[in-house]
Structures are given as C-alpha cells and as structure tokens.
Amino acid sequence: MKLKLTASRKTRHTEMVCGVGWIGTESILSAADDHLFLLTNTATNESQQILSMQESFYPTSLHIFPRAQNKGGQNDVFAVSTSDGKVNILSRSGKMEKIVDAHNGAALCARWNSDGTGLLTCGEDGFVKMWSRSGMLRSVLAQFATAVYCVAWDSTSSNVLYCNSDQCYIKSLKMQVAPLKWKAHDGIILCCDWNPTAALIVTGGEDLKFKVWDGFGQILFNSSVHDYPITSVSWNTDGSLFAVGSHNILRLCDKSGWSHSLEKMNSGSVMSMAWSPDGTQLAVGTAAGLVYHAHIVDKRLTYEEFEIVQTQKTVIEVRDVSSEVSKETLETKERISRISILYKYLIVVTSSQIYVYSSKNWNTPTMIEYSEKTVNIIVQCEKVFLVSDGLTITVFTYEGRKLINLNPPGQVMALLDERKIDLANDTLVVRDRADNKILHFFDPTTGKPQGDGNLKHDYDIIELTVNQCGPLNDRSVAFRDHIGAVYIAMVKTFGVSQRMVKIGSLVEQLVFNDVTNMLCGISEGKIAVWPLPNVAFLDRNLLQKSLIQKSIGSVGKFPQLANFAGNTIVIRKSDGCLVPTGILPFYGTLITMTSQSKWDQAIRLCRSIGNDTLWATLAGLAVIHKNMIAMEISYAALEDDEKVSLINEIKEKSDKEIRQAMQVVLTGKLGDADVMLERNGHGFRSLMLNIQMFKWKRALELATKNKQWLEIVMGYRERYLKNCGQKETDPQFLKHQAEVEIDWVHIRELIAAERTKGNY
C-alpha cells in the first residue's frame, strides 16, 4: 500500500499553504499566505480561485464543517484561523458568517467536533478555548505562558487534547477532574490528532519524531529520528491509517505506527493535511505553495488461493497463486475506495456503486447503486454483507438486494469501526454508540431485534466478534472489556439464567474461525485458541483443559490477529510483517466429525493422537451433544474417575427427569440440578445431593419441609463437624439439635426405605 501523488497543473498558490480540506470526495479547498482560496478538482487536477481575501488575511489552519451534518455529503462552511488572532467562519460563496476575536497574537489552530456543535481553538497567547457553532465562547479550557500549537477532539467529543511545549494534556468535558498530563516529546509538540474511531493519539514535534499513544498517555509506538521536525499528522476517517508530513517527505502509516510507504517531494515542509470522507484520498498543503492530491494504490488482500491488488484508481488485479498464468483484470467506471474478499465474494466500492464479484465468474459482477453515503466499513458473512459510513448500516445480499438500512442506537456522534460491529447470517451485533457497556442484536434481514435484543455488561466493551457456524440457538458473541476480561455470551437464551461467562483475561484481537466456532486471541506472546468456547456454559473445567496455547515468539509489542481460516492463523507483527502460524488440524476435524455424528471415528482419532487437550475437546462435544458413551470414554482418558462413576450411575437410572438432573450435576451446575429434582418431586434425592456437596443450609431447608428427614441432615452434619474437629456454631442447626435424637441405625433405615420406594 502506498500513496500516489499528483499536483495541480495550472493555477497554484504562490505562498505557503496553511490549510486544506475536502468538499465532498472530489474537491480540495486550500488556503494560503497569498490570501487566496483555491478549489482543486481531483479528477482533472484543475484549480480555480473561489475567494480572495484582504492583504492582512494570513491563514494558519482550515477545517471544513463535519460531513455528518450535511446529508448531501458536501459542506460549504469552514473555519479558518488567522495570524491576527481571529477565527473566521466562512462559506464557499465568500459569505463571512462570523468573525471571532479568539486570541491575542496568532490563532494557530481551529477544529470542529464530530457533530459540528463545538469549535476548539488555540493560539500564541497560550489559551485553549471552546466555542459554540455560532461563535459564542463557551469556556476557557487551559492557559499557558507559551503558545499552544495544536488541539484535537476525541471520537465522542467528550474529551479534548492540547499540547504545550513538550507536554500533552487530555481534558474531560464531562467530569470535573484535573487534565491527564504527560511528557510526550523532547522538544516542542507541533502537531497532534486523535483517532476518530478509537482511543489512539498521534503527535509530532521538533525532536524529529512522531509517536502513537493510547487514551491514557501510554506510548504505543516511537518512530525513528527524521531529518527535520514533524510538521503535520492526520488520521484517516476509519482510523486504520494516519499520514505524517515533514520537510519534503510524506509517510503513510498503519495505526500501530509502522510505515506502509514513504513518498519524497520537492516542495518544502508539509504544513497541512486532510483525508477525504471515504478515507482513501489525502490532500496535502506544502510550504512551497503546492497542493498535492494523494490517493492510496497497491492495496493487497489475500484469500485462499487469491491475491487481490489495486494497481490503479479504477483497476484491480485478481491473481490465482495456484496457477502461474491465471490473472483477471477488473475495471470500474469510478475511483475505487474500498475492497474486501471473503466467502468466495469480492466486494468493490466506488464513489457511487458497489460491485459484487463471485470467484466462480469474475466477468459479470452484480452492481448496486449506492451514492448517498461514503463507505468506511465492509463486513462480510456467508450469505449477506454490510457497508457503513460509521453512522448508519446498510445490509445487502450478494445478489444485490438491499435488506435493511439501520441507524445504530445511541445519540452520540461516535463513529463505528470494524471492532465494534460484526455480522452473521442471522445476527447483526453492534455496540451502542452512547453507552459502551451495551451490545445490540438485530436480524440482518428485517432490522428487528434478534434473540434477547441486547446485552448489558458492567464495563466498557472494547471489541467484539460473533461466530458464523450453526443455527441461531448456537449463536454467540465474544467480547473484551476495557479491563482485559474476555466473555462469551449467547444471543438467544430462552430465559436461561446464565447468559454470559468469562472465559479468559488479558487476551485481545478476538477472531472466530471461518468454518468452525473456534475462537482465537493474542495473549502476551502467545496465541490462545478455544476449540469450544460455548462449553463454558456447561463445564468450565473442560473449557480450561481444552484451551490451546502456542508461543508465537517475537512479534513486537502490539501484534494484530489478521485472519483465522481453517487451521492457519495469520499475525501481523508490530513492524507490519505477516507471520502465519497454525494449530493442529485435529481439532477442526473432531468438531466436523461430531457434527456429522461420526463419534466412533472421533474416538479413534483421539486414541491415535493421545493428546489430553484433544480428549477434553471431545468431552466438551459429548457434553454439548449429550452423548454418554463418548463422554464416559473421554473422561476416562482424562482420568476423571469421579465423573466416570457418575456417568455409570446415570446410565442405571430409568427415570428421565433424574437422568437429566444428574447430567446437569455432571456439568457442575448443582443449583440447577437441585431445583430440577425438587420441582419434579424428587425431594429426597435433592436432599442427599446437597449433603454430598456439603450445602448444609439448603439441606436443612429441605429437611424442615419434611420433618422425618431432619435426623438425616443433623446426623451427617454432626459427622462432618467431628471429622473437621469443629463444634456446631450455626444458630439454625443449634435450634434443631434438641428436636431430634441422632441414631445411625434409624438413619440407615430411613435411607433404605427411600431407596426401596425408588427415591434414591
């Protein structure tokens, strides 16, 4: 992936370009020290003058009013800060909507928030101020003795970032707390930007470095030393890339910090940058007066035997790596902004159309008209796919039929990204935009709530993924919260009490397998794979025993999990390299065999491999499918004698209700088994179960309902305390001690009588 640069052919600025911005996706607005505003058409590279200001007008920054407020995708209103301390709110027609005397000395930067309701400014006087849309002062956020060169909003407009000297500050607008402060550089910080979809910050300074930080001021990436100061940084609209500008160079970087490409220019320092609404084009203003239009080319995707490469603005090459001569060239009418390939379908998004190519026939794509919004996200599953601009979601079939158009819940103008939304054939999962603790479930064909509708967690949810295999009743979503805990939750529970289970911690980059419901994540230099994450609802011991952990060596500080297809896991190292690794193929084979009821073959496979993790996986599959024979063999191989004995006891029972309750006991859910037994009239069996598990208070509660059992409970309680070397201190048991005389001969007779009745 790299940037291809082109400059305007004729009309150019004669002085330094201090601000650039996009009007729609085809026009670049630029402001320079020559007092002119030029509009450059990216299709023709022709520029025209649209405004000429007075000679005292020297701009320092330009920011276009947010696109989200304009349904047409364009906006003619922009804010320009100038060297005389004013902030000018202008329209393209030249109308001056408002002039604000913002600062003493130069106003150095002005930035709209994501919904256009607030404007943030900073200046040479050291003030950071927040203004309303109409230019009324709301508050003074900070004051310093020296200049503040840059400011930025977070994705929710609830926090602001500003930099003074070598320090960065994050101030919350919702809570009355002191700003978070840290030393970011060894020199003055000249530029900063906040990721529009995540808590990531990039800064650049006079120490010749750019750095990436998280929302708490912890460093994630520290660049090498450049030849000149970093003068401009900018995140693209989906938060996956950022651009870095310095003297005569332009660098395209991944959000982790490593560089995709380095472009050399001959036009002085990069003074300003702005990404187009679709996040694939970059406007660059330079000190020599040139305005560059850069677009991303050489995007590469791999899927099975196919390699997809975007070679030009409108051309994609599909290469079949299994054949030396097989190569298809796909051409579109308009500029390509997004590509995605999964499940044998290639999705290509242009300015006004979506092309759907089938890998069986590359020559006849399905074309969908889609010009109302830009596309920043594509998510595919087997039968449907979705596109989104981060604010609204549209679901299509691969045949081109539009199913739903959905506005995700939440009033905040925070943008979605690919870690906060996922899709299966029957379920669309979206994190609430206002409350990060809530997940919403929708039917992708109707837009109605799916399953239980939503899920509320105790902590903010950072990322989510939904499994792809099986019916809706098996649909589950895995997610990680901000304290690092990983949970698995059912979409549809039918009123079952336990809907969500913690399965791990300090694991991130969660991805479900494409052909089975195996779940993979990265944890401290290891990959963790859960072959059966849903078994957590039935037997947590089996979940831990079946967990696969594999060391992945040195992959850097923040590796990314790129793909989990079949038995192969692809990891992107911190330096951008792709590292494939794999797990044993037997786990996927075992899951496939049991889904086809080939239990004999599955057992033979486990015996031939002799791996305890594989046996635990088979035991989990047997518990899920309630196969008692495979369960007994698996637990015996794991040397779990207690459960083997219990299984044999279950086999001897003819009563269906008792068998079901004992199977629940087998999974460790004693409370559920107790309720089942009592509800179905097996109170004595429930009593003895609680005695065996030392649940004395529950046993006493059952005995008080049937007084003849009280002696049994008191007798076993007395023996238990005697073996422990303790005396009775519980007031409830002390109260009943005088009511019964413990006689073990009588207790045995009572138990024998219940056994004769078939109650035990």
Disulfide bonds with the S-S distance in Angstrom:
none
